[in-house]
């Protein structure tokens, strides 16, 4: 029987090459080396394939992000910075991740793309909540400037990094995901975090473990 991972790999290749609307389950099965029936064994439709493809990459990211708001640690700014920088590095270096991000940043009128946009909206709300929680932890520890509103900081981080990501996909000769992502994130933290809490331009710190979450 067809492997689920193999189908998701084939689906991502097809979505990236032909777009969501231009891809059929039969095409995914052919790319994976299986029949369309084998694809249906695992997924009822393209929306389920898209959801599984996104979750496969997003779940490790969101689990890493959740640990940055842990009450067991006292370095939420460093933890959040490191988690985001590691994610930027992964997208920069991993072709599969880059292709998935390009698929998500595209837009067409297909039912599946609309479903993907709803998934993105839900994901964005969850990520904003986690980032705000990490910033609130930093506020509780006295690491933020008095004028820093945690929800505002979370929105600025999210929209700014999305812009860097989109620009790097659109103009890779002009924008470098790791370089520009680091500079953008450090500029934001510099505006809202007290001096001495982090070192601009420094590499990511050790990330929180599961036991510290």
TARA-V722268 format. One record per helix or strand. SS is the DSSP state (2 for helix, 1 for strand). FROM is the first residue (numbers start at 1). TO is the last residue. If there is no record, write none. Layout:
BEGIN
SS_FROM_TO ; SS_FROM_TO
END
This chain:
BEGIN
2_4_18 ; 2_25_32 ; 2_36_42 ; 2_46_69 ; 2_76_93 ; 2_95_105 ; 2_111_140 ; 1_144_144 ; 2_150_170 ; 2_177_192 ; 1_193_193 ; 2_210_212
END
